[in-house]
Amino acid sequence: MVMLLVLVSLTAHAASVSLHDAESGQELNRQLSLLEDAEHAFTLEQVREQTFTPANGKTSTGQSRSAWWLKLDIDPRGQTQPWLLVVGAVTLHDLIIYLPDDQGQYTARHSGETVSFAAGRDIEYRRPVFSLPNLKMPYTVYLRTYDPAGNSFPLRLWQIQDLEEARAQENIALGVIYGIILALLLYNLFVLLSLRDLAYFWYVMATASALIFIMSMTGHGFQYLWPETAVPWYLDRITLPSIWGFCASAFTQALLQTKRHVRWAHHLLSYACVIYVLAIALEALGQRWLCGWMIAFLSLTSIPAALIAAFIRWRQGFFPGLLYLCGYGFVLTSISVLLMRAAGIVQPGDSTAYIFPLSVAFETILFSFALAYRIQLLKQEKSLALEQANQEKSARLQLFAETQERLEKAVAERTAELETANQRLRDSEEELREIAFTDPLTQLPNRRYLLARAEEAFAHAERHGEPLAMLVIDLDNFKPINDEHGHDAGDMVLETTAVRMRQSVRHADTLARLGGDEFAILIGGSDAADKARELAERLLSTLSNPLHYNEHILRVTPSIGLAWYPAHAENFDRLYRAADKALYRVKAHGRAALAIASETSVRRPELAYLDTLKAPKDLRD
């Protein structure tokens, strides 16, 4: 008996399919045979020599890394008109059909999501459809399917006129579903724009992604939205349900307020969102099989967590929890059925093909009623808030009336005090400003003021395309005067020099003492470079005049460095460095002269008193 059973199992084969007119629309999976290609190594010639196993009505092998070969024997001797072979699965990743010709040679046709819509079928239909050859003798059709996220292959034979009639009926039914979902989606979007509520935002996102997901599952997305190319990874059967699952989980958290009331469910839904994002990322990297199992795993965690959280919130007195339980419970149950179809636990068929679109349509209708309740709650909350605000306003007005007289009196008393205090504050601020920006010895602006003024000057020069000149001045022989005559003599020299320089510069120019015996002048205007040269030559003469201290005659001379923007620098810091570098070139070549940053020579004026200066040689040097 054992040997007989083995022999029967080895020789068993599926019956052939007869092409009679009455068989149009018949299911073929009971006449189908299967062969697993775990290594993806079989060619058609090798497959024809292999032993197939009868499918016995099976329409899915679930999530598998293997390729699966399908064998269908067809007897065309009753054929009176052309026939079409329709593969019921619309989201297969890769599908190849091998059709024979009258010479017994096979031609391969590629279909599935790896080719464009038109290339994967012989007529424009949402499912893959192929014309059978017009042969007189029995022949065999082979199909190869590969989809790590779930192989399904419900097959039917159709005559063209019958398929057209069935397609029209399907489009009407699905069009009604699309219309209901789209209309309520737009209504909910209008409510979202009016209320700006987070729960409505995630609900609209979930419904929109579900609509695209439904169109992808039915094949209309491939047919109408992206028909020109192969289905990209971000629109396939992994990414679209992951996006929907992410939005649905976020909507559940927002609507049921799980973070506050059902924290364990909130954490599970947050983990589900992370896994959905990870699944999308792995799908982009080509890990389709792993992504399919990740999404299937979520059916054991996020779906029960959402339903239990809705039940708990309903029992806590939150009525939208019941609406969620009824509406999304049906949707999430349909998702469970889809996942079981992908895993091969439930075989694809007419009874489960439309469960998800119908459940989403039912959910959108139910939640349209729920929106009215939500709006009523918001109105009640707003009314209560307005009532509380009016009460608070009345109390404030009464308090204001009681204290107005006292306030007026207090204001009158305090006004004079505040005016005095404000005047003192203004005086103090002015004094502080003077202290902050004025050199106490020479009463010239200091380095801080120069930096602030330079920022404004550079902005003005850049805006109007004008130059900006910088003179850096250092007094020669100042240190010997300090050492020989004391700091009082040095202070007198600095004060006198400051007066002479102030008399030489224009009102629009900025003169500042940088510290010690170093001064700087910032000159603006379209003729800044020429004015700077003239001023430098004038200062060389003016500052070299002798000074009287007690019975002593003191003499200092200026060393001047000149640079201007934009020829020598593009900002204040570099402009100062360029002028300072020119100054030190003067120091290195005998002092009492002018040096310009872009020139190598030093301009030394002819000063008559230098020839008659009766002073030690080292001081003259």
KEMI-820561 format. One line per 2 residues: number of its first residue (from 0); their letters; for each residue x negated, y, z negated of C-alpha. Coordinates in nm, 2 decimals. Layout:
N
NUM	a	X:Y:Z ~ ... .
This chain:
621
0	mv	0.00:0.00:0.00 ~ -0.28:0.24:-0.08 .
2	ml	-0.45:0.17:0.25 ~ -0.12:0.22:0.43 .
4	lv	-0.06:0.55:0.26 ~ -0.41:0.67:0.34 .
6	lv	-0.36:0.57:0.70 ~ -0.03:0.75:0.72 .
8	sl	-0.18:1.07:0.57 ~ -0.47:1.06:0.81 .
10	ta	-0.25:1.01:1.12 ~ 0.03:1.24:1.00 .
12	ha	0.09:1.54:1.23 ~ 0.36:1.81:1.27 .
14	as	0.63:1.77:1.53 ~ 0.61:1.97:1.84 .
16	vs	0.84:2.27:1.91 ~ 1.08:2.26:2.19 .
18	lh	1.16:2.58:2.38 ~ 1.54:2.56:2.41 .
20	da	1.75:2.87:2.43 ~ 1.94:2.77:2.11 .
22	es	1.61:2.77:1.92 ~ 1.54:3.15:1.96 .
24	gq	1.45:3.29:1.62 ~ 1.37:2.95:1.46 .
26	el	1.10:2.92:1.19 ~ 0.80:2.72:1.30 .
28	nr	0.62:2.65:0.97 ~ 0.76:2.30:0.94 .
30	ql	0.61:2.21:1.27 ~ 0.28:2.39:1.18 .
32	sl	-0.05:2.22:1.09 ~ -0.33:2.37:0.88 .
34	le	-0.71:2.34:0.87 ~ -0.94:2.52:0.62 .
36	da	-1.27:2.67:0.74 ~ -1.45:2.74:0.42 .
38	eh	-1.78:2.83:0.59 ~ -1.63:3.04:0.88 .
40	af	-1.83:2.81:1.10 ~ -1.58:2.64:1.33 .
42	tl	-1.54:2.72:1.70 ~ -1.23:2.64:1.89 .
44	eq	-1.40:2.34:2.05 ~ -1.49:2.21:1.71 .
46	vr	-1.14:2.28:1.57 ~ -0.98:2.08:1.84 .
48	eq	-1.17:1.77:1.72 ~ -1.07:1.82:1.36 .
50	tf	-0.78:1.66:1.17 ~ -0.51:1.91:1.06 .
52	tp	-0.28:1.88:0.77 ~ 0.10:1.94:0.81 .
54	an	0.20:2.27:0.66 ~ 0.54:2.13:0.55 .
56	gk	0.70:2.48:0.56 ~ 0.41:2.65:0.38 .
58	ts	0.38:3.01:0.50 ~ 0.09:3.13:0.28 .
60	tg	-0.24:3.00:0.14 ~ -0.28:3.28:-0.11 .
62	qs	-0.60:3.47:-0.18 ~ -0.88:3.27:-0.03 .
64	rs	-1.23:3.35:0.10 ~ -1.18:3.07:0.37 .
66	aw	-1.06:3.12:0.72 ~ -0.75:2.92:0.81 .
68	wl	-0.68:2.76:1.14 ~ -0.31:2.70:1.25 .
70	kl	-0.21:2.45:1.51 ~ 0.13:2.46:1.68 .
72	di	0.23:2.20:1.95 ~ 0.48:2.33:2.20 .
74	dp	0.69:2.14:2.45 ~ 0.80:2.39:2.72 .
76	rg	1.00:2.14:2.93 ~ 1.33:2.30:2.83 .
78	qt	1.21:2.66:2.89 ~ 1.43:2.87:3.11 .
80	qp	1.28:3.22:3.04 ~ 0.98:3.38:2.87 .
82	wl	0.92:3.32:2.50 ~ 0.74:3.52:2.23 .
84	lv	0.55:3.39:1.93 ~ 0.59:3.63:1.63 .
86	vg	0.36:3.63:1.33 ~ 0.57:3.76:1.03 .
88	av	0.27:3.89:0.83 ~ 0.20:4.26:0.93 .
90	tl	-0.10:4.33:0.70 ~ -0.33:4.04:0.79 .
92	hd	-0.69:4.15:0.80 ~ -0.81:3.94:1.10 .
94	li	-0.59:3.73:1.33 ~ -0.69:3.55:1.65 .
96	iy	-0.46:3.35:1.87 ~ -0.58:3.11:2.13 .
98	lp	-0.34:3.05:2.43 ~ -0.41:2.80:2.71 .
100	dd	-0.37:2.86:3.08 ~ -0.26:2.61:3.35 .
102	qg	-0.62:2.49:3.38 ~ -0.64:2.40:3.01 .
104	qy	-0.88:2.69:2.93 ~ -0.81:2.90:2.62 .
106	ta	-0.81:3.28:2.60 ~ -0.86:3.45:2.26 .
108	rh	-0.65:3.75:2.16 ~ -0.75:3.95:1.85 .
110	sg	-0.49:4.10:1.63 ~ -0.45:4.21:1.26 .
112	et	-0.59:4.52:1.10 ~ -0.92:4.49:1.28 .
114	vs	-0.79:4.62:1.61 ~ -0.56:4.90:1.72 .
116	fa	-0.18:4.85:1.72 ~ -0.14:4.81:2.10 .
118	ag	-0.44:4.57:2.13 ~ -0.29:4.33:1.87 .
120	rd	0.04:4.25:2.04 ~ 0.20:4.21:2.38 .
122	ie	0.51:4.43:2.31 ~ 0.56:4.72:2.08 .
124	yr	0.68:4.55:1.76 ~ 0.59:4.61:1.40 .
126	rp	0.47:4.25:1.37 ~ 0.20:4.08:1.58 .
128	vf	0.38:3.93:1.88 ~ 0.24:3.73:2.17 .
130	sl	0.38:3.60:2.50 ~ 0.36:3.22:2.54 .
132	pn	0.22:3.10:2.87 ~ 0.47:2.97:3.13 .
134	lk	0.35:2.61:3.16 ~ 0.53:2.30:3.26 .
136	mp	0.36:2.05:3.04 ~ 0.32:2.04:2.65 .
138	yt	0.04:2.24:2.52 ~ -0.11:2.35:2.18 .
140	vy	-0.15:2.70:2.04 ~ -0.42:2.77:1.79 .
142	lr	-0.44:3.06:1.55 ~ -0.72:3.17:1.31 .
144	ty	-0.64:3.39:1.02 ~ -0.87:3.54:0.76 .
146	dp	-0.77:3.78:0.48 ~ -0.93:3.75:0.13 .
148	ag	-0.65:3.95:-0.02 ~ -0.39:3.69:0.08 .
150	ns	-0.33:3.48:0.40 ~ 0.03:3.46:0.50 .
152	fp	0.16:3.33:0.84 ~ 0.54:3.29:0.88 .
154	lr	0.59:3.21:1.24 ~ 0.90:3.24:1.46 .
156	lw	0.98:3.19:1.83 ~ 1.19:3.45:2.00 .
158	qi	1.34:3.52:2.34 ~ 1.29:3.88:2.44 .
160	qd	1.65:3.99:2.43 ~ 1.71:3.82:2.09 .
162	le	1.39:3.99:1.95 ~ 1.51:4.33:2.07 .
164	ea	1.84:4.28:1.90 ~ 1.67:4.17:1.57 .
166	ra	1.43:4.46:1.59 ~ 1.71:4.71:1.63 .
168	qe	1.88:4.57:1.32 ~ 1.56:4.58:1.12 .
170	ni	1.48:4.94:1.22 ~ 1.83:5.05:1.12 .
172	al	1.80:4.88:0.78 ~ 1.45:5.01:0.71 .
174	gv	1.54:5.35:0.84 ~ 1.81:5.38:0.58 .
176	iy	1.57:5.28:0.31 ~ 1.31:5.53:0.44 .
178	gi	1.57:5.81:0.46 ~ 1.69:5.75:0.10 .
180	il	1.34:5.75:-0.04 ~ 1.24:6.06:0.17 .
182	al	1.55:6.26:0.08 ~ 1.52:6.19:-0.29 .
184	ll	1.15:6.25:-0.27 ~ 1.21:6.60:-0.13 .
186	yn	1.47:6.67:-0.39 ~ 1.24:6.57:-0.67 .
188	lf	0.97:6.78:-0.51 ~ 1.20:7.08:-0.52 .
190	vl	1.27:7.01:-0.89 ~ 0.89:6.98:-0.95 .
192	ls	0.83:7.32:-0.80 ~ 1.10:7.47:-1.01 .
194	lr	1.01:7.31:-1.35 ~ 0.63:7.25:-1.31 .
196	dl	0.66:6.94:-1.53 ~ 0.38:6.68:-1.54 .
198	ay	0.62:6.39:-1.54 ~ 0.78:6.51:-1.22 .
200	fw	0.44:6.56:-1.05 ~ 0.34:6.20:-1.11 .
202	yv	0.69:6.08:-1.01 ~ 0.66:6.26:-0.68 .
204	ma	0.31:6.13:-0.62 ~ 0.42:5.77:-0.71 .
206	ta	0.73:5.79:-0.48 ~ 0.52:5.94:-0.19 .
208	sa	0.25:5.68:-0.22 ~ 0.52:5.41:-0.24 .
210	li	0.68:5.53:0.08 ~ 0.35:5.51:0.27 .
212	fi	0.29:5.17:0.11 ~ 0.63:5.05:0.22 .
214	ms	0.57:5.17:0.58 ~ 0.23:4.99:0.57 .
216	mt	0.39:4.67:0.45 ~ 0.67:4.67:0.71 .
218	gh	0.43:4.76:0.99 ~ 0.58:5.09:1.08 .
220	gf	0.29:5.28:0.93 ~ 0.05:5.09:1.17 .
222	qy	0.30:5.15:1.46 ~ 0.38:5.52:1.41 .
224	lw	0.12:5.68:1.17 ~ -0.22:5.53:1.27 .
226	pe	-0.16:5.33:1.60 ~ -0.47:5.44:1.79 .
228	ta	-0.74:5.27:1.58 ~ -0.79:4.97:1.35 .
230	vp	-0.64:5.01:1.00 ~ -0.90:5.20:0.80 .
232	wy	-0.99:5.08:0.45 ~ -0.82:5.38:0.28 .
234	ld	-0.48:5.28:0.44 ~ -0.50:4.90:0.40 .
236	ri	-0.31:4.66:0.17 ~ -0.56:4.71:-0.11 .
238	tl	-0.60:5.09:-0.12 ~ -0.23:5.19:-0.08 .
240	ps	-0.09:4.97:-0.36 ~ -0.39:5.08:-0.58 .
242	iw	-0.30:5.45:-0.52 ~ 0.07:5.37:-0.59 .
244	gf	-0.02:5.17:-0.91 ~ -0.24:5.46:-1.03 .
246	ca	0.03:5.72:-0.98 ~ 0.30:5.49:-1.13 .
248	sa	0.08:5.43:-1.44 ~ 0.02:5.80:-1.49 .
250	ft	0.39:5.87:-1.44 ~ 0.47:5.61:-1.71 .
252	qa	0.23:5.78:-1.95 ~ 0.38:6.12:-1.89 .
254	ll	0.75:6.03:-1.89 ~ 0.74:5.80:-2.19 .
256	qt	0.48:6.01:-2.38 ~ 0.29:5.69:-2.46 .
258	kr	-0.01:5.87:-2.60 ~ 0.19:5.99:-2.89 .
260	hv	0.45:5.72:-2.94 ~ 0.31:5.39:-2.80 .
262	rw	-0.07:5.43:-2.81 ~ -0.16:5.06:-2.73 .
264	ah	0.05:5.08:-2.41 ~ -0.11:5.41:-2.33 .
266	hl	-0.46:5.26:-2.36 ~ -0.36:4.96:-2.14 .
268	ls	-0.22:5.19:-1.87 ~ -0.54:5.40:-1.88 .
270	ya	-0.75:5.09:-1.83 ~ -0.52:5.00:-1.54 .
272	cv	-0.58:5.34:-1.38 ~ -0.96:5.28:-1.41 .
274	iy	-0.92:4.93:-1.25 ~ -0.72:5.08:-0.97 .
276	vl	-0.99:5.33:-0.89 ~ -1.25:5.06:-0.91 .
278	ai	-1.06:4.84:-0.67 ~ -1.04:5.13:-0.42 .
280	al	-1.42:5.18:-0.45 ~ -1.49:4.81:-0.41 .
282	ea	-1.26:4.79:-0.11 ~ -1.46:5.07:0.05 .
284	lg	-1.76:4.85:0.00 ~ -1.59:4.55:0.16 .
286	qr	-1.52:4.34:-0.15 ~ -1.16:4.27:-0.04 .
288	wl	-1.12:3.93:-0.21 ~ -1.24:4.06:-0.55 .
290	cg	-1.01:4.36:-0.51 ~ -0.71:4.14:-0.44 .
292	wm	-0.76:3.95:-0.77 ~ -0.82:4.27:-0.96 .
294	ia	-0.48:4.40:-0.85 ~ -0.32:4.06:-0.93 .
296	fl	-0.47:4.07:-1.28 ~ -0.30:4.41:-1.35 .
298	sl	0.04:4.24:-1.31 ~ -0.04:4.06:-1.64 .
300	ts	-0.13:4.38:-1.83 ~ 0.00:4.71:-1.69 .
302	ip	0.35:4.59:-1.58 ~ 0.44:4.43:-1.92 .
304	aa	0.29:4.72:-2.10 ~ 0.50:4.97:-1.91 .
306	li	0.82:4.77:-1.95 ~ 0.76:4.71:-2.33 .
308	aa	0.67:5.08:-2.38 ~ 1.00:5.18:-2.20 .
310	fi	1.20:4.95:-2.43 ~ 1.03:5.08:-2.74 .
312	rw	1.09:5.44:-2.64 ~ 1.46:5.36:-2.57 .
314	rq	1.49:5.20:-2.91 ~ 1.33:5.52:-3.06 .
316	gf	1.63:5.72:-2.91 ~ 1.46:5.84:-2.59 .
318	fp	1.73:5.79:-2.33 ~ 1.50:5.82:-2.02 .
320	gl	1.33:5.51:-2.16 ~ 1.64:5.31:-2.07 .
322	ly	1.65:5.48:-1.72 ~ 1.29:5.39:-1.67 .
324	lc	1.35:5.03:-1.79 ~ 1.63:4.99:-1.54 .
326	gy	1.47:5.17:-1.24 ~ 1.10:5.09:-1.27 .
328	gf	1.17:4.76:-1.42 ~ 1.32:4.65:-1.09 .
330	vl	1.03:4.80:-0.90 ~ 0.76:4.65:-1.12 .
332	ts	0.94:4.31:-1.09 ~ 0.93:4.34:-0.71 .
334	is	0.56:4.42:-0.74 ~ 0.51:4.10:-0.94 .
336	vl	0.68:3.91:-0.66 ~ 0.45:4.07:-0.40 .
338	lm	0.15:3.98:-0.61 ~ 0.27:3.62:-0.64 .
340	ra	0.32:3.62:-0.26 ~ -0.04:3.73:-0.21 .
342	ag	-0.16:3.46:-0.45 ~ 0.04:3.19:-0.27 .
344	iv	0.26:3.12:-0.57 ~ 0.57:3.24:-0.39 .
346	qp	0.59:3.17:-0.01 ~ 0.67:3.47:0.21 .
348	gd	1.02:3.47:0.36 ~ 1.33:3.67:0.43 .
350	st	1.44:3.66:0.07 ~ 1.13:3.84:-0.05 .
352	ay	1.03:4.05:0.26 ~ 1.25:4.35:0.16 .
354	if	1.25:4.33:-0.22 ~ 1.00:4.61:-0.27 .
356	pl	1.16:4.86:-0.03 ~ 1.50:4.79:-0.17 .
358	sv	1.37:4.83:-0.53 ~ 1.20:5.16:-0.46 .
360	af	1.52:5.29:-0.29 ~ 1.72:5.18:-0.60 .
362	et	1.47:5.34:-0.83 ~ 1.48:5.67:-0.65 .
364	il	1.86:5.68:-0.66 ~ 1.86:5.59:-1.03 .
366	fs	1.60:5.85:-1.11 ~ 1.79:6.12:-0.93 .
368	fa	2.05:6.08:-1.20 ~ 1.78:6.07:-1.46 .
370	la	1.66:6.41:-1.33 ~ 1.99:6.56:-1.42 .
372	yr	1.96:6.44:-1.77 ~ 1.60:6.56:-1.79 .
374	iq	1.70:6.90:-1.66 ~ 1.98:6.91:-1.92 .
376	ll	1.73:6.83:-2.19 ~ 1.50:7.11:-2.07 .
378	kq	1.80:7.35:-2.06 ~ 1.88:7.26:-2.42 .
380	ek	1.52:7.31:-2.53 ~ 1.51:7.65:-2.34 .
382	sl	1.84:7.75:-2.50 ~ 1.71:7.66:-2.85 .
384	al	1.39:7.84:-2.78 ~ 1.58:8.15:-2.67 .
386	eq	1.80:8.14:-2.98 ~ 1.50:8.11:-3.20 .
388	an	1.33:8.40:-3.02 ~ 1.64:8.62:-3.06 .
390	qe	1.65:8.54:-3.43 ~ 1.28:8.63:-3.46 .
392	ks	1.34:8.95:-3.25 ~ 1.62:9.06:-3.48 .
394	ar	1.41:9.00:-3.79 ~ 1.13:9.20:-3.64 .
396	lq	1.36:9.49:-3.54 ~ 1.50:9.50:-3.89 .
398	lf	1.15:9.49:-4.04 ~ 1.04:9.76:-3.80 .
400	ae	1.34:9.98:-3.90 ~ 1.25:9.94:-4.26 .
402	tq	0.89:10.03:-4.22 ~ 0.91:10.29:-3.94 .
404	er	0.93:10.58:-4.17 ~ 0.64:10.46:-4.38 .
406	le	0.44:10.39:-4.07 ~ 0.50:10.74:-3.93 .
408	ka	0.38:10.90:-4.25 ~ 0.08:10.67:-4.27 .
410	va	0.00:10.73:-3.90 ~ 0.01:11.11:-3.96 .
412	er	-0.23:11.07:-4.25 ~ -0.46:10.84:-4.08 .
414	ta	-0.47:11.02:-3.75 ~ -0.69:11.30:-3.88 .
416	el	-0.91:11.04:-4.05 ~ -0.94:10.83:-3.74 .
418	et	-1.02:11.14:-3.53 ~ -1.30:11.23:-3.77 .
420	an	-1.42:10.87:-3.77 ~ -1.40:10.85:-3.39 .
422	qr	-1.60:11.17:-3.36 ~ -1.86:11.04:-3.60 .
424	lr	-1.86:10.71:-3.40 ~ -1.91:10.90:-3.07 .
426	ds	-2.19:11.11:-3.23 ~ -2.35:10.79:-3.36 .
428	ee	-2.32:10.62:-3.02 ~ -2.47:10.92:-2.85 .
430	el	-2.75:10.92:-3.11 ~ -2.81:10.55:-3.07 .
432	re	-2.82:10.59:-2.69 ~ -3.07:10.87:-2.72 .
434	ia	-3.28:10.66:-2.95 ~ -3.25:10.36:-2.73 .
436	ft	-3.33:10.53:-2.40 ~ -3.56:10.83:-2.51 .
438	dp	-3.93:10.83:-2.60 ~ -3.94:11.01:-2.94 .
440	lt	-4.28:11.18:-2.88 ~ -4.23:11.33:-2.53 .
442	ql	-3.85:11.33:-2.52 ~ -3.88:11.16:-2.18 .
444	pn	-3.67:10.86:-2.09 ~ -3.84:10.54:-2.19 .
446	rr	-3.90:10.20:-2.02 ~ -3.56:10.07:-2.11 .
448	yl	-3.39:10.36:-1.94 ~ -3.61:10.33:-1.63 .
450	la	-3.51:9.96:-1.60 ~ -3.14:10.04:-1.62 .
452	ra	-3.17:10.33:-1.37 ~ -3.38:10.12:-1.14 .
454	ee	-3.10:9.86:-1.10 ~ -2.86:10.13:-0.99 .
456	af	-3.12:10.29:-0.76 ~ -3.20:9.96:-0.59 .
458	ah	-2.83:9.89:-0.54 ~ -2.78:10.24:-0.38 .
460	ae	-3.09:10.21:-0.17 ~ -2.99:9.86:-0.04 .
462	rh	-2.63:9.97:0.03 ~ -2.73:10.28:0.23 .
464	ge	-3.05:10.15:0.39 ~ -3.27:10.40:0.22 .
466	pl	-3.63:10.37:0.08 ~ -3.71:10.39:-0.29 .
468	am	-4.06:10.51:-0.41 ~ -4.24:10.43:-0.74 .
470	lv	-4.53:10.63:-0.89 ~ -4.72:10.48:-1.18 .
472	id	-4.94:10.73:-1.35 ~ -5.22:10.67:-1.61 .
474	ld	-5.42:10.95:-1.78 ~ -5.79:10.92:-1.75 .
476	nf	-6.02:10.99:-2.05 ~ -5.72:10.98:-2.29 .
478	kp	-5.87:10.73:-2.53 ~ -6.19:10.94:-2.59 .
480	in	-5.98:11.24:-2.69 ~ -5.79:11.02:-2.94 .
482	de	-6.11:10.88:-3.08 ~ -6.29:11.21:-3.10 .
484	hg	-6.02:11.45:-3.20 ~ -5.76:11.23:-3.36 .
486	hd	-5.41:11.12:-3.28 ~ -5.27:11.47:-3.32 .
488	ag	-5.47:11.59:-3.03 ~ -5.36:11.28:-2.83 .
490	dm	-5.00:11.36:-2.91 ~ -5.04:11.72:-2.80 .
492	vl	-5.20:11.59:-2.47 ~ -4.90:11.36:-2.41 .
494	et	-4.64:11.62:-2.49 ~ -4.81:11.88:-2.27 .
496	ta	-4.84:11.63:-1.99 ~ -4.48:11.54:-2.02 .
498	vr	-4.38:11.91:-1.99 ~ -4.59:11.95:-1.68 .
500	mr	-4.46:11.64:-1.51 ~ -4.10:11.73:-1.59 .
502	qs	-4.16:12.07:-1.42 ~ -4.30:11.90:-1.11 .
504	vr	-4.03:11.64:-1.04 ~ -3.69:11.70:-0.89 .
506	ha	-3.37:11.67:-1.09 ~ -3.26:11.36:-0.89 .
508	dt	-3.59:11.18:-0.96 ~ -3.63:10.96:-1.27 .
510	la	-3.94:11.03:-1.49 ~ -4.01:10.79:-1.78 .
512	rl	-4.29:10.72:-2.03 ~ -4.37:10.35:-2.02 .
514	gg	-4.59:10.36:-2.33 ~ -4.93:10.49:-2.44 .
516	de	-5.07:10.72:-2.16 ~ -4.87:10.55:-1.88 .
518	fa	-4.58:10.72:-1.70 ~ -4.36:10.63:-1.40 .
520	il	-4.15:10.82:-1.16 ~ -3.87:10.66:-0.95 .
522	ig	-3.79:10.86:-0.63 ~ -3.49:10.80:-0.41 .
524	gs	-3.35:10.94:-0.08 ~ -3.41:10.90:0.29 .
526	da	-3.75:11.08:0.25 ~ -3.86:10.91:-0.07 .
528	ad	-4.20:10.80:0.07 ~ -4.30:11.15:0.19 .
530	ka	-4.17:11.32:-0.13 ~ -4.36:11.07:-0.34 .
532	re	-4.69:11.15:-0.16 ~ -4.63:11.53:-0.21 .
534	la	-4.54:11.48:-0.57 ~ -4.85:11.27:-0.63 .
536	er	-5.08:11.53:-0.48 ~ -4.91:11.80:-0.69 .
538	ll	-4.95:11.60:-1.01 ~ -5.32:11.54:-0.93 .
540	st	-5.37:11.91:-0.94 ~ -5.12:12.01:-1.22 .
542	ls	-5.22:11.74:-1.47 ~ -5.59:11.81:-1.42 .
544	np	-5.57:12.16:-1.56 ~ -5.74:12.20:-1.90 .
546	lh	-5.56:12.19:-2.24 ~ -5.64:12.39:-2.55 .
548	yn	-5.64:12.22:-2.89 ~ -5.76:12.44:-3.18 .
550	eh	-6.10:12.57:-3.06 ~ -6.15:12.28:-2.82 .
552	il	-6.08:12.26:-2.45 ~ -5.95:11.92:-2.35 .
554	rv	-5.93:11.78:-2.00 ~ -5.76:11.47:-1.86 .
556	tp	-5.70:11.36:-1.50 ~ -5.43:11.13:-1.36 .
558	si	-5.48:10.81:-1.17 ~ -5.17:10.74:-0.96 .
560	gl	-5.05:10.42:-0.78 ~ -4.77:10.45:-0.52 .
562	aw	-4.55:10.18:-0.37 ~ -4.20:10.19:-0.21 .
564	yp	-3.91:9.97:-0.12 ~ -3.87:9.79:0.12 .
566	ah	-4.22:9.81:0.27 ~ -4.41:9.69:-0.04 .
568	ae	-4.15:9.50:-0.25 ~ -3.79:9.39:-0.24 .
570	nf	-3.70:9.43:-0.61 ~ -3.80:9.65:-0.90 .
572	dr	-4.04:9.41:-1.07 ~ -4.24:9.36:-0.76 .
574	ly	-4.23:9.73:-0.68 ~ -4.37:9.82:-1.02 .
576	ra	-4.65:9.55:-0.98 ~ -4.74:9.69:-0.64 .
578	ad	-4.77:10.04:-0.77 ~ -4.96:9.92:-1.08 .
580	ka	-5.20:9.72:-0.87 ~ -5.26:10.04:-0.66 .
582	ly	-5.32:10.23:-0.98 ~ -5.59:9.99:-1.09 .
584	rv	-5.76:10.02:-0.76 ~ -5.79:10.40:-0.83 .
586	ka	-5.94:10.31:-1.17 ~ -6.19:10.09:-1.00 .
588	hg	-6.30:10.36:-0.76 ~ -6.37:10.66:-0.99 .
590	ra	-6.02:10.76:-1.11 ~ -5.84:11.10:-1.06 .
592	al	-5.70:10.99:-0.73 ~ -5.40:10.84:-0.55 .
594	ai	-5.38:10.49:-0.40 ~ -5.09:10.35:-0.19 .
596	as	-5.00:9.98:-0.21 ~ -5.03:9.90:0.16 .
598	et	-5.36:10.10:0.21 ~ -5.71:10.01:0.11 .
600	sv	-5.85:10.37:0.07 ~ -5.82:10.59:-0.23 .
602	rr	-5.71:10.96:-0.18 ~ -5.91:11.19:-0.40 .
604	pe	-5.82:11.56:-0.39 ~ -6.07:11.84:-0.39 .
606	la	-6.04:12.00:-0.73 ~ -6.26:12.32:-0.78 .
608	yl	-6.29:12.29:-1.16 ~ -6.45:11.94:-1.13 .
610	dt	-6.75:12.09:-0.97 ~ -6.80:12.33:-1.27 .
612	lk	-6.70:12.09:-1.54 ~ -6.94:12.12:-1.82 .
614	ap	-6.90:11.79:-1.99 ~ -7.11:11.48:-2.05 .
616	kd	-7.17:11.27:-1.74 ~ -6.99:10.97:-1.87 .
618	lr	-6.67:11.18:-1.93 ~ -6.70:11.32:-1.58 .
620	d	-6.73:10.97:-1.44 .
